[in-house]
Amino acid sequence: MKTIHAVFLNDGAWFVARCLDLPVTTQGKTLAAAKKNLQEAVELYLETWGGASKFRAAKEVYLTSMEVAA
């Protein structure tokens, strides 16, 4: 078993799920569906690319808001 870091965003219609440790993004109509889909997508990514033995999650993840000029 591996632990990943993920962020889930709700755009009003869908929950978008992004893995912060791997280039994997998916979605679901509910938070539970998005979590399940992300788990499956990460497992498929690791199986396909053979990175399971080399995979190392970030030690710490910080989530914050920032203002930028638009």
N, CA, C, O and CB atoms as a CASP TS submission, in Angstrom:
PFRMAT TS
TARGET T0000
AUTHOR 0000-0000-0000
METHOD Language model
MODEL 1
PARENT N/A
ATOM      1  N   MET     1       0.829  -1.182   0.000  1.00  0.00           N
ATOM      2  CA  MET     1       0.000   0.000   0.000  1.00  0.00           C
ATOM      3  C   MET     1       0.878   1.251   0.000  1.00  0.00           C
ATOM      4  O   MET     1       1.906   1.304   0.675  1.00  0.00           O
ATOM      5  CB  MET     1      -0.945  -0.005   1.209  1.00  0.00           C
ATOM      6  N   LYS     2       0.462   2.235  -0.753  1.00  0.00           N
ATOM      7  CA  LYS     2       1.136   3.526  -0.821  1.00  0.00           C
ATOM      8  C   LYS     2       0.160   4.603  -0.378  1.00  0.00           C
ATOM      9  O   LYS     2      -1.048   4.461  -0.566  1.00  0.00           O
ATOM     10  CB  LYS     2       1.671   3.812  -2.256  1.00  0.00           C
ATOM     11  N   THR     3       0.659   5.651   0.193  1.00  0.00           N
ATOM     12  CA  THR     3      -0.162   6.812   0.553  1.00  0.00           C
ATOM     13  C   THR     3       0.139   7.924  -0.434  1.00  0.00           C
ATOM     14  O   THR     3       1.302   8.227  -0.700  1.00  0.00           O
ATOM     15  CB  THR     3       0.109   7.279   2.026  1.00  0.00           C
ATOM     16  N   ILE     4      -0.907   8.532  -0.977  1.00  0.00           N
ATOM     17  CA  ILE     4      -0.731   9.655  -1.892  1.00  0.00           C
ATOM     18  C   ILE     4      -1.355  10.900  -1.276  1.00  0.00           C
ATOM     19  O   ILE     4      -2.159  10.816  -0.348  1.00  0.00           O
ATOM     20  CB  ILE     4      -1.362   9.351  -3.281  1.00  0.00           C
ATOM     21  N   HIS     5      -0.974  12.042  -1.802  1.00  0.00           N
ATOM     22  CA  HIS     5      -1.575  13.310  -1.417  1.00  0.00           C
ATOM     23  C   HIS     5      -2.472  13.740  -2.578  1.00  0.00           C
ATOM     24  O   HIS     5      -2.083  13.648  -3.742  1.00  0.00           O
ATOM     25  CB  HIS     5      -0.478  14.407  -1.081  1.00  0.00           C
ATOM     26  N   ALA     6      -3.658  14.204  -2.251  1.00  0.00           N
ATOM     27  CA  ALA     6      -4.610  14.589  -3.290  1.00  0.00           C
ATOM     28  C   ALA     6      -5.360  15.837  -2.875  1.00  0.00           C
ATOM     29  O   ALA     6      -5.476  16.147  -1.690  1.00  0.00           O
ATOM     30  CB  ALA     6      -5.595  13.448  -3.580  1.00  0.00           C
ATOM     31  N   VAL     7      -5.866  16.547  -3.865  1.00  0.00           N
ATOM     32  CA  VAL     7      -6.722  17.699  -3.629  1.00  0.00           C
ATOM     33  C   VAL     7      -7.988  17.495  -4.462  1.00  0.00           C
ATOM     34  O   VAL     7      -7.935  17.004  -5.590  1.00  0.00           O
ATOM     35  CB  VAL     7      -5.992  19.054  -3.998  1.00  0.00           C
ATOM     36  N   PHE     8      -9.119  17.880  -3.886  1.00  0.00           N
ATOM     37  CA  PHE     8     -10.410  17.723  -4.545  1.00  0.00           C
ATOM     38  C   PHE     8     -11.070  19.091  -4.635  1.00  0.00           C
ATOM     39  O   PHE     8     -11.199  19.794  -3.633  1.00  0.00           O
ATOM     40  CB  PHE     8     -11.320  16.708  -3.781  1.00  0.00           C
ATOM     41  N   LEU     9     -11.484  19.463  -5.832  1.00  0.00           N
ATOM     42  CA  LEU     9     -12.118  20.756  -6.079  1.00  0.00           C
ATOM     43  C   LEU     9     -13.531  20.511  -6.593  1.00  0.00           C
ATOM     44  O   LEU     9     -13.742  19.621  -7.417  1.00  0.00           O
ATOM     45  CB  LEU     9     -11.291  21.611  -7.097  1.00  0.00           C
ATOM     46  N   ASN    10     -14.492  21.282  -6.121  1.00  0.00           N
ATOM     47  CA  ASN    10     -15.858  21.165  -6.617  1.00  0.00           C
ATOM     48  C   ASN    10     -16.146  22.369  -7.486  1.00  0.00           C
ATOM     49  O   ASN    10     -16.108  23.504  -7.012  1.00  0.00           O
ATOM     50  CB  ASN    10     -16.886  21.056  -5.451  1.00  0.00           C
ATOM     51  N   ASP    11     -16.435  22.131  -8.765  1.00  0.00           N
ATOM     52  CA  ASP    11     -16.719  23.242  -9.673  1.00  0.00           C
ATOM     53  C   ASP    11     -18.220  23.502  -9.801  1.00  0.00           C
ATOM     54  O   ASP    11     -18.644  24.288 -10.649  1.00  0.00           O
ATOM     55  CB  ASP    11     -16.124  22.960 -11.047  1.00  0.00           C
ATOM     56  N   GLY    12     -19.014  22.853  -8.972  1.00  0.00           N
ATOM     57  CA  GLY    12     -20.467  23.035  -9.015  1.00  0.00           C
ATOM     58  C   GLY    12     -21.182  21.824  -9.576  1.00  0.00           C
ATOM     59  O   GLY    12     -22.253  21.456  -9.094  1.00  0.00           O
ATOM     60  N   ALA    13     -20.603  21.201 -10.588  1.00  0.00           N
ATOM     61  CA  ALA    13     -21.213  20.024 -11.199  1.00  0.00           C
ATOM     62  C   ALA    13     -20.391  18.764 -10.946  1.00  0.00           C
ATOM     63  O   ALA    13     -20.943  17.667 -10.859  1.00  0.00           O
ATOM     64  CB  ALA    13     -21.381  20.240 -12.693  1.00  0.00           C
ATOM     65  N   TRP    14     -19.089  18.918 -10.831  1.00  0.00           N
ATOM     66  CA  TRP    14     -18.178  17.782 -10.691  1.00  0.00           C
ATOM     67  C   TRP    14     -17.177  18.040  -9.573  1.00  0.00           C
ATOM     68  O   TRP    14     -16.903  19.187  -9.221  1.00  0.00           O
ATOM     69  CB  TRP    14     -17.441  17.510 -12.016  1.00  0.00           C
ATOM     70  N   PHE    15     -16.643  16.977  -9.028  1.00  0.00           N
ATOM     71  CA  PHE    15     -15.485  17.052  -8.144  1.00  0.00           C
ATOM     72  C   PHE    15     -14.271  16.658  -8.976  1.00  0.00           C
ATOM     73  O   PHE    15     -14.228  15.562  -9.535  1.00  0.00           O
ATOM     74  CB  PHE    15     -15.650  16.122  -6.873  1.00  0.00           C
ATOM     75  N   VAL    16     -13.298  17.534  -9.059  1.00  0.00           N
ATOM     76  CA  VAL    16     -12.062  17.261  -9.789  1.00  0.00           C
ATOM     77  C   VAL    16     -11.043  16.794  -8.768  1.00  0.00           C
ATOM     78  O   VAL    16     -10.832  17.451  -7.749  1.00  0.00           O
ATOM     79  CB  VAL    16     -11.550  18.528 -10.579  1.00  0.00           C
ATOM     80  N   ALA    17     -10.408  15.659  -9.038  1.00  0.00           N
ATOM     81  CA  ALA    17      -9.449  15.049  -8.112  1.00  0.00           C
ATOM     82  C   ALA    17      -8.070  15.067  -8.741  1.00  0.00           C
ATOM     83  O   ALA    17      -7.882  14.573  -9.853  1.00  0.00           O
ATOM     84  CB  ALA    17      -9.865  13.597  -7.748  1.00  0.00           C
ATOM     85  N   ARG    18      -7.098  15.640  -8.029  1.00  0.00           N
ATOM     86  CA  ARG    18      -5.722  15.707  -8.521  1.00  0.00           C
ATOM     87  C   ARG    18      -4.776  15.091  -7.511  1.00  0.00           C
ATOM     88  O   ARG    18      -4.808  15.412  -6.323  1.00  0.00           O
ATOM     89  CB  ARG    18      -5.315  17.159  -8.816  1.00  0.00           C
ATOM     90  N   CYS    19      -3.933  14.198  -8.008  1.00  0.00           N
ATOM     91  CA  CYS    19      -2.877  13.634  -7.180  1.00  0.00           C
ATOM     92  C   CYS    19      -1.732  14.640  -7.176  1.00  0.00           C
ATOM     93  O   CYS    19      -1.337  15.132  -8.232  1.00  0.00           O
ATOM     94  CB  CYS    19      -2.410  12.219  -7.709  1.00  0.00           C
ATOM     95  N   LEU    20      -1.202  14.946  -6.009  1.00  0.00           N
ATOM     96  CA  LEU    20      -0.109  15.910  -5.910  1.00  0.00           C
ATOM     97  C   LEU    20       1.260  15.263  -6.064  1.00  0.00           C
ATOM     98  O   LEU    20       2.265  15.962  -6.193  1.00  0.00           O
ATOM     99  CB  LEU    20      -0.179  16.631  -4.590  1.00  0.00           C
ATOM    100  N   ASP    21       1.309  13.942  -6.052  1.00  0.00           N
ATOM    101  CA  ASP    21       2.573  13.217  -6.136  1.00  0.00           C
ATOM    102  C   ASP    21       2.856  12.666  -7.530  1.00  0.00           C
ATOM    103  O   ASP    21       4.001  12.356  -7.859  1.00  0.00           O
ATOM    104  CB  ASP    21       2.577  12.091  -5.142  1.00  0.00           C
ATOM    105  N   LEU    22       1.828  12.545  -8.334  1.00  0.00           N
ATOM    106  CA  LEU    22       1.949  11.976  -9.684  1.00  0.00           C
ATOM    107  C   LEU    22       1.101  12.813 -10.642  1.00  0.00           C
ATOM    108  O   LEU    22       0.180  13.502 -10.203  1.00  0.00           O
ATOM    109  CB  LEU    22       1.500  10.464  -9.712  1.00  0.00           C
ATOM    110  N   PRO    23       1.394  12.765 -11.930  1.00  0.00           N
ATOM    111  CA  PRO    23       0.597  13.539 -12.889  1.00  0.00           C
ATOM    112  C   PRO    23      -0.716  12.828 -13.223  1.00  0.00           C
ATOM    113  O   PRO    23      -0.915  12.372 -14.349  1.00  0.00           O
ATOM    114  CB  PRO    23       1.402  13.785 -14.176  1.00  0.00           C
ATOM    115  N   VAL    24      -1.607  12.740 -12.233  1.00  0.00           N
ATOM    116  CA  VAL    24      -2.877  12.033 -12.413  1.00  0.00           C
ATOM    117  C   VAL    24      -4.014  12.938 -11.947  1.00  0.00           C
ATOM    118  O   VAL    24      -3.988  13.457 -10.831  1.00  0.00           O
ATOM    119  CB  VAL    24      -2.888  10.678 -11.628  1.00  0.00           C
ATOM    120  N   THR    25      -5.014  13.124 -12.813  1.00  0.00           N
ATOM    121  CA  THR    25      -6.198  13.917 -12.508  1.00  0.00           C
ATOM    122  C   THR    25      -7.413  13.168 -13.027  1.00  0.00           C
ATOM    123  O   THR    25      -7.357  12.551 -14.091  1.00  0.00           O
ATOM    124  CB  THR    25      -6.107  15.347 -13.133  1.00  0.00           C
ATOM    125  N   THR    26      -8.508  13.218 -12.287  1.00  0.00           N
ATOM    126  CA  THR    26      -9.747  12.588 -12.708  1.00  0.00           C
ATOM    127  C   THR    26     -10.905  13.368 -12.110  1.00  0.00           C
ATOM    128  O   THR    26     -10.696  14.446 -11.554  1.00  0.00           O
ATOM    129  CB  THR    26      -9.797  11.093 -12.283  1.00  0.00           C
ATOM    130  N   GLN    27     -12.121  12.847 -12.210  1.00  0.00           N
ATOM    131  CA  GLN    27     -13.282  13.551 -11.679  1.00  0.00           C
ATOM    132  C   GLN    27     -14.368  12.568 -11.287  1.00  0.00           C
ATOM    133  O   GLN    27     -14.280  11.376 -11.581  1.00  0.00           O
ATOM    134  CB  GLN    27     -13.818  14.554 -12.699  1.00  0.00           C
ATOM    135  N   GLY    28     -15.393  13.081 -10.620  1.00  0.00           N
ATOM    136  CA  GLY    28     -16.554  12.283 -10.259  1.00  0.00           C
ATOM    137  C   GLY    28     -17.706  13.203  -9.928  1.00  0.00           C
ATOM    138  O   GLY    28     -17.496  14.360  -9.564  1.00  0.00           O
ATOM    139  N   LYS    29     -18.918  12.702 -10.050  1.00  0.00           N
ATOM    140  CA  LYS    29     -20.110  13.503  -9.739  1.00  0.00           C
ATOM    141  C   LYS    29     -20.229  13.784  -8.251  1.00  0.00           C
ATOM    142  O   LYS    29     -20.815  14.789  -7.850  1.00  0.00           O
ATOM    143  CB  LYS    29     -21.366  12.794 -10.228  1.00  0.00           C
ATOM    144  N   THR    30     -19.668  12.887  -7.422  1.00  0.00           N
ATOM    145  CA  THR    30     -19.666  13.072  -5.973  1.00  0.00           C
ATOM    146  C   THR    30     -18.226  12.991  -5.474  1.00  0.00           C
ATOM    147  O   THR    30     -17.337  12.530  -6.189  1.00  0.00           O
ATOM    148  CB  THR    30     -20.565  12.006  -5.263  1.00  0.00           C
ATOM    149  N   LEU    31     -18.008  13.447  -4.236  1.00  0.00           N
ATOM    150  CA  LEU    31     -16.668  13.358  -3.660  1.00  0.00           C
ATOM    151  C   LEU    31     -16.234  11.902  -3.549  1.00  0.00           C
ATOM    152  O   LEU    31     -15.084  11.574  -3.844  1.00  0.00           O
ATOM    153  CB  LEU    31     -16.624  14.035  -2.279  1.00  0.00           C
ATOM    154  N   ALA    32     -17.133  11.038  -3.131  1.00  0.00           N
ATOM    155  CA  ALA    32     -16.807   9.609  -3.010  1.00  0.00           C
ATOM    156  C   ALA    32     -16.428   9.014  -4.361  1.00  0.00           C
ATOM    157  O   ALA    32     -15.489   8.222  -4.447  1.00  0.00           O
ATOM    158  CB  ALA    32     -17.993   8.835  -2.413  1.00  0.00           C
ATOM    159  N   ALA    33     -17.142   9.385  -5.408  1.00  0.00           N
ATOM    160  CA  ALA    33     -16.828   8.881  -6.751  1.00  0.00           C
ATOM    161  C   ALA    33     -15.482   9.401  -7.228  1.00  0.00           C
ATOM    162  O   ALA    33     -14.710   8.665  -7.843  1.00  0.00           O
ATOM    163  CB  ALA    33     -17.925   9.279  -7.747  1.00  0.00           C
ATOM    164  N   ALA    34     -15.196  10.672  -6.947  1.00  0.00           N
ATOM    165  CA  ALA    34     -13.912  11.252  -7.353  1.00  0.00           C
ATOM    166  C   ALA    34     -12.760  10.561  -6.629  1.00  0.00           C
ATOM    167  O   ALA    34     -11.720  10.301  -7.234  1.00  0.00           O
ATOM    168  CB  ALA    34     -13.886  12.768  -7.068  1.00  0.00           C
ATOM    169  N   LYS    35     -12.935  10.260  -5.336  1.00  0.00           N
ATOM    170  CA  LYS    35     -11.895   9.557  -4.583  1.00  0.00           C
ATOM    171  C   LYS    35     -11.655   8.171  -5.161  1.00  0.00           C
ATOM    172  O   LYS    35     -10.509   7.765  -5.355  1.00  0.00           O
ATOM    173  CB  LYS    35     -12.280   9.451  -3.101  1.00  0.00           C
ATOM    174  N   LYS    36     -12.730   7.445  -5.438  1.00  0.00           N
ATOM    175  CA  LYS    36     -12.608   6.101  -6.012  1.00  0.00           C
ATOM    176  C   LYS    36     -11.927   6.161  -7.373  1.00  0.00           C
ATOM    177  O   LYS    36     -11.041   5.358  -7.666  1.00  0.00           O
ATOM    178  CB  LYS    36     -13.991   5.437  -6.140  1.00  0.00           C
ATOM    179  N   ASN    37     -12.340   7.110  -8.200  1.00  0.00           N
ATOM    180  CA  ASN    37     -11.750   7.245  -9.536  1.00  0.00           C
ATOM    181  C   ASN    37     -10.268   7.600  -9.452  1.00  0.00           C
ATOM    182  O   ASN    37      -9.468   7.101 -10.243  1.00  0.00           O
ATOM    183  CB  ASN    37     -12.498   8.312 -10.346  1.00  0.00           C
ATOM    184  N   LEU    38      -9.894   8.459  -8.499  1.00  0.00           N
ATOM    185  CA  LEU    38      -8.490   8.821  -8.358  1.00  0.00           C
ATOM    186  C   LEU    38      -7.668   7.623  -7.890  1.00  0.00           C
ATOM    187  O   LEU    38      -6.565   7.396  -8.387  1.00  0.00           O
ATOM    188  CB  LEU    38      -8.334   9.989  -7.377  1.00  0.00           C
ATOM    189  N   GLN    39      -8.192   6.866  -6.950  1.00  0.00           N
ATOM    190  CA  GLN    39      -7.485   5.674  -6.487  1.00  0.00           C
ATOM    191  C   GLN    39      -7.229   4.719  -7.652  1.00  0.00           C
ATOM    192  O   GLN    39      -6.116   4.219  -7.816  1.00  0.00           O
ATOM    193  CB  GLN    39      -8.289   4.966  -5.380  1.00  0.00           C
ATOM    194  N   GLU    40      -8.257   4.468  -8.457  1.00  0.00           N
ATOM    195  CA  GLU    40      -8.116   3.581  -9.607  1.00  0.00           C
ATOM    196  C   GLU    40      -7.134   4.142 -10.631  1.00  0.00           C
ATOM    197  O   GLU    40      -6.323   3.405 -11.191  1.00  0.00           O
ATOM    198  CB  GLU    40      -9.474   3.347 -10.260  1.00  0.00           C
ATOM    199  N   ALA    41      -7.210   5.448 -10.870  1.00  0.00           N
ATOM    200  CA  ALA    41      -6.326   6.075 -11.858  1.00  0.00           C
ATOM    201  C   ALA    41      -4.865   6.026 -11.411  1.00  0.00           C
ATOM    202  O   ALA    41      -3.977   5.779 -12.227  1.00  0.00           O
ATOM    203  CB  ALA    41      -6.748   7.529 -12.100  1.00  0.00           C
ATOM    204  N   VAL    42      -4.613   6.256 -10.130  1.00  0.00           N
ATOM    205  CA  VAL    42      -3.239   6.192  -9.614  1.00  0.00           C
ATOM    206  C   VAL    42      -2.718   4.763  -9.697  1.00  0.00           C
ATOM    207  O   VAL    42      -1.578   4.542 -10.104  1.00  0.00           O
ATOM    208  CB  VAL    42      -3.175   6.704  -8.150  1.00  0.00           C
ATOM    209  N   GLU    43      -3.538   3.798  -9.317  1.00  0.00           N
ATOM    210  CA  GLU    43      -3.113   2.397  -9.403  1.00  0.00           C
ATOM    211  C   GLU    43      -2.792   2.011 -10.841  1.00  0.00           C
ATOM    212  O   GLU    43      -1.798   1.330 -11.093  1.00  0.00           O
ATOM    213  CB  GLU    43      -4.202   1.469  -8.841  1.00  0.00           C
ATOM    214  N   LEU    44      -3.624   2.440 -11.785  1.00  0.00           N
ATOM    215  CA  LEU    44      -3.374   2.158 -13.193  1.00  0.00           C
ATOM    216  C   LEU    44      -2.103   2.849 -13.672  1.00  0.00           C
ATOM    217  O   LEU    44      -1.319   2.261 -14.417  1.00  0.00           O
ATOM    218  CB  LEU    44      -4.566   2.598 -14.044  1.00  0.00           C
ATOM    219  N   TYR    45      -1.895   4.089 -13.250  1.00  0.00           N
ATOM    220  CA  TYR    45      -0.677   4.814 -13.621  1.00  0.00           C
ATOM    221  C   TYR    45       0.560   4.064 -13.137  1.00  0.00           C
ATOM    222  O   TYR    45       1.501   3.854 -13.903  1.00  0.00           O
ATOM    223  CB  TYR    45      -0.696   6.241 -13.039  1.00  0.00           C
ATOM    224  N   LEU    46       0.558   3.664 -11.875  1.00  0.00           N
ATOM    225  CA  LEU    46       1.723   2.961 -11.320  1.00  0.00           C
ATOM    226  C   LEU    46       1.932   1.606 -11.997  1.00  0.00           C
ATOM    227  O   LEU    46       3.068   1.191 -12.228  1.00  0.00           O
ATOM    228  CB  LEU    46       1.557   2.768  -9.805  1.00  0.00           C
ATOM    229  N   GLU    47       0.842   0.925 -12.310  1.00  0.00           N
ATOM    230  CA  GLU    47       0.942  -0.371 -13.000  1.00  0.00           C
ATOM    231  C   GLU    47       1.467  -0.190 -14.424  1.00  0.00           C
ATOM    232  O   GLU    47       2.319  -0.953 -14.880  1.00  0.00           O
ATOM    233  CB  GLU    47      -0.433  -1.076 -13.030  1.00  0.00           C
ATOM    234  N   THR    48       0.960   0.811 -15.112  1.00  0.00           N
ATOM    235  CA  THR    48       1.324   1.043 -16.515  1.00  0.00           C
ATOM    236  C   THR    48       2.758   1.533 -16.660  1.00  0.00           C
ATOM    237  O   THR    48       3.494   1.066 -17.530  1.00  0.00           O
ATOM    238  CB  THR    48       0.375   2.051 -17.145  1.00  0.00           C
ATOM    239  N   TRP    49       3.153   2.468 -15.813  1.00  0.00           N
ATOM    240  CA  TRP    49       4.470   3.075 -15.934  1.00  0.00           C
ATOM    241  C   TRP    49       5.518   2.401 -15.062  1.00  0.00           C
ATOM    242  O   TRP    49       6.685   2.794 -15.087  1.00  0.00           O
ATOM    243  CB  TRP    49       4.392   4.527 -15.586  1.00  0.00           C
ATOM    244  N   GLY    50       5.127   1.400 -14.297  1.00  0.00           N
ATOM    245  CA  GLY    50       6.082   0.635 -13.506  1.00  0.00           C
ATOM    246  C   GLY    50       6.782   1.429 -12.428  1.00  0.00           C
ATOM    247  O   GLY    50       7.901   1.097 -12.038  1.00  0.00           O
ATOM    248  N   GLY    51       6.145   2.461 -11.948  1.00  0.00           N
ATOM    249  CA  GLY    51       6.799   3.321 -10.978  1.00  0.00           C
ATOM    250  C   GLY    51       6.503   2.990  -9.533  1.00  0.00           C
ATOM    251  O   GLY    51       6.939   3.711  -8.635  1.00  0.00           O
ATOM    252  N   ALA    52       5.769   1.912  -9.285  1.00  0.00           N
ATOM    253  CA  ALA    52       5.367   1.604  -7.908  1.00  0.00           C
ATOM    254  C   ALA    52       6.565   1.418  -6.985  1.00  0.00           C
ATOM    255  O   ALA    52       6.529   1.845  -5.831  1.00  0.00           O
ATOM    256  CB  ALA    52       4.506   0.351  -7.884  1.00  0.00           C
ATOM    257  N   SER    53       7.622   0.788  -7.478  1.00  0.00           N
ATOM    258  CA  SER    53       8.785   0.553  -6.617  1.00  0.00           C
ATOM    259  C   SER    53       9.608   1.819  -6.412  1.00  0.00           C
ATOM    260  O   SER    53      10.320   1.932  -5.414  1.00  0.00           O
ATOM    261  CB  SER    53       9.663  -0.539  -7.211  1.00  0.00           C
ATOM    262  N   LYS    54       9.526   2.774  -7.340  1.00  0.00           N
ATOM    263  CA  LYS    54      10.291   4.017  -7.257  1.00  0.00           C
ATOM    264  C   LYS    54       9.476   5.164  -6.655  1.00  0.00           C
ATOM    265  O   LYS    54      10.024   6.218  -6.332  1.00  0.00           O
ATOM    266  CB  LYS    54      10.785   4.410  -8.636  1.00  0.00           C
ATOM    267  N   PHE    55       8.162   4.953  -6.506  1.00  0.00           N
ATOM    268  CA  PHE    55       7.265   6.011  -6.057  1.00  0.00           C
ATOM    269  C   PHE    55       7.591   6.469  -4.643  1.00  0.00           C
ATOM    270  O   PHE    55       7.711   5.659  -3.724  1.00  0.00           O
ATOM    271  CB  PHE    55       5.828   5.541  -6.126  1.00  0.00           C
ATOM    272  N   ARG    56       7.731   7.776  -4.484  1.00  0.00           N
ATOM    273  CA  ARG    56       7.935   8.363  -3.162  1.00  0.00           C
ATOM    274  C   ARG    56       7.049   9.594  -3.053  1.00  0.00           C
ATOM    275  O   ARG    56       7.226  10.564  -3.789  1.00  0.00           O
ATOM    276  CB  ARG    56       9.442   8.727  -2.919  1.00  0.00           C
ATOM    277  N   ALA    57       6.117   9.549  -2.150  1.00  0.00           N
ATOM    278  CA  ALA    57       5.226  10.688  -1.945  1.00  0.00           C
ATOM    279  C   ALA    57       5.989  11.827  -1.275  1.00  0.00           C
ATOM    280  O   ALA    57       7.013  11.613  -0.627  1.00  0.00           O
ATOM    281  CB  ALA    57       3.998  10.281  -1.093  1.00  0.00           C
ATOM    282  N   ALA    58       5.474  13.024  -1.443  1.00  0.00           N
ATOM    283  CA  ALA    58       6.056  14.180  -0.773  1.00  0.00           C
ATOM    284  C   ALA    58       5.988  13.974   0.740  1.00  0.00           C
ATOM    285  O   ALA    58       5.042  13.373   1.249  1.00  0.00           O
ATOM    286  CB  ALA    58       5.323  15.487  -1.187  1.00  0.00           C
ATOM    287  N   LYS    59       6.987  14.470   1.446  1.00  0.00           N
ATOM    288  CA  LYS    59       6.989  14.326   2.903  1.00  0.00           C
ATOM    289  C   LYS    59       5.939  15.215   3.550  1.00  0.00           C
ATOM    290  O   LYS    59       5.283  14.806   4.507  1.00  0.00           O
ATOM    291  CB  LYS    59       8.368  14.657   3.468  1.00  0.00           C
ATOM    292  N   GLU    60       5.777  16.424   3.034  1.00  0.00           N
ATOM    293  CA  GLU    60       4.793  17.358   3.566  1.00  0.00           C
ATOM    294  C   GLU    60       4.136  18.097   2.412  1.00  0.00           C
ATOM    295  O   GLU    60       4.777  18.389   1.402  1.00  0.00           O
ATOM    296  CB  GLU    60       5.446  18.354   4.558  1.00  0.00           C
ATOM    297  N   VAL    61       2.870  18.393   2.570  1.00  0.00           N
ATOM    298  CA  VAL    61       2.122  19.150   1.566  1.00  0.00           C
ATOM    299  C   VAL    61       1.420  20.298   2.276  1.00  0.00           C
ATOM    300  O   VAL    61       0.780  20.099   3.309  1.00  0.00           O
ATOM    301  CB  VAL    61       1.092  18.240   0.802  1.00  0.00           C
ATOM    302  N   TYR    62       1.539  21.487   1.725  1.00  0.00           N
ATOM    303  CA  TYR    62       0.887  22.668   2.273  1.00  0.00           C
ATOM    304  C   TYR    62      -0.077  23.204   1.229  1.00  0.00           C
ATOM    305  O   TYR    62       0.276  23.314   0.055  1.00  0.00           O
ATOM    306  CB  TYR    62       1.928  23.752   2.688  1.00  0.00           C
ATOM    307  N   LEU    63      -1.267  23.530   1.638  1.00  0.00           N
ATOM    308  CA  LEU    63      -2.260  24.092   0.735  1.00  0.00           C
ATOM    309  C   LEU    63      -2.592  25.487   1.228  1.00  0.00           C
ATOM    310  O   LEU    63      -2.920  25.673   2.400  1.00  0.00           O
ATOM    311  CB  LEU    63      -3.540  23.198   0.654  1.00  0.00           C
ATOM    312  N   THR    64      -2.509  26.461   0.346  1.00  0.00           N
ATOM    313  CA  THR    64      -2.770  27.843   0.727  1.00  0.00           C
ATOM    314  C   THR    64      -3.403  28.590  -0.433  1.00  0.00           C
ATOM    315  O   THR    64      -3.440  28.085  -1.555  1.00  0.00           O
ATOM    316  CB  THR    64      -1.476  28.541   1.173  1.00  0.00           C
ATOM    317  N   SER    65      -3.890  29.763  -0.175  1.00  0.00           N
ATOM    318  CA  SER    65      -4.424  30.644  -1.215  1.00  0.00           C
ATOM    319  C   SER    65      -3.448  31.788  -1.434  1.00  0.00           C
ATOM    320  O   SER    65      -2.777  32.234  -0.503  1.00  0.00           O
ATOM    321  CB  SER    65      -5.836  31.185  -0.829  1.00  0.00           C
ATOM    322  N   MET    66      -3.376  32.260  -2.674  1.00  0.00           N
ATOM    323  CA  MET    66      -2.500  33.368  -2.997  1.00  0.00           C
ATOM    324  C   MET    66      -3.228  34.295  -3.958  1.00  0.00           C
ATOM    325  O   MET    66      -4.059  33.853  -4.752  1.00  0.00           O
ATOM    326  CB  MET    66      -1.163  32.868  -3.603  1.00  0.00           C
ATOM    327  N   GLU    67      -2.912  35.578  -3.882  1.00  0.00           N
ATOM    328  CA  GLU    67      -3.463  36.532  -4.847  1.00  0.00           C
ATOM    329  C   GLU    67      -2.434  36.769  -5.944  1.00  0.00           C
ATOM    330  O   GLU    67      -1.237  36.870  -5.676  1.00  0.00           O
ATOM    331  CB  GLU    67      -3.857  37.876  -4.154  1.00  0.00           C
ATOM    332  N   VAL    68      -2.909  36.857  -7.169  1.00  0.00           N
ATOM    333  CA  VAL    68      -2.038  37.141  -8.310  1.00  0.00           C
ATOM    334  C   VAL    68      -2.684  38.238  -9.151  1.00  0.00           C
ATOM    335  O   VAL    68      -3.906  38.386  -9.151  1.00  0.00           O
ATOM    336  CB  VAL    68      -1.784  35.851  -9.168  1.00  0.00           C
ATOM    337  N   ALA    69      -1.871  39.000  -9.862  1.00  0.00           N
ATOM    338  CA  ALA    69      -2.390  40.039 -10.746  1.00  0.00           C
ATOM    339  C   ALA    69      -3.027  39.361 -11.960  1.00  0.00           C
ATOM    340  O   ALA    69      -2.444  38.459 -12.562  1.00  0.00           O
ATOM    341  CB  ALA    69      -1.257  41.034 -11.183  1.00  0.00           C
ATOM    342  N   ALA    70      -4.202  39.802 -12.298  1.00  0.00           N
ATOM    343  CA  ALA    70      -4.881  39.205 -13.457  1.00  0.00           C
ATOM    344  C   ALA    70      -5.174  40.259 -14.505  1.00  0.00           C
ATOM    345  O   ALA    70      -5.741  39.948 -15.552  1.00  0.00           O
ATOM    346  CB  ALA    70      -6.185  38.512 -13.031  1.00  0.00           C
TER
END
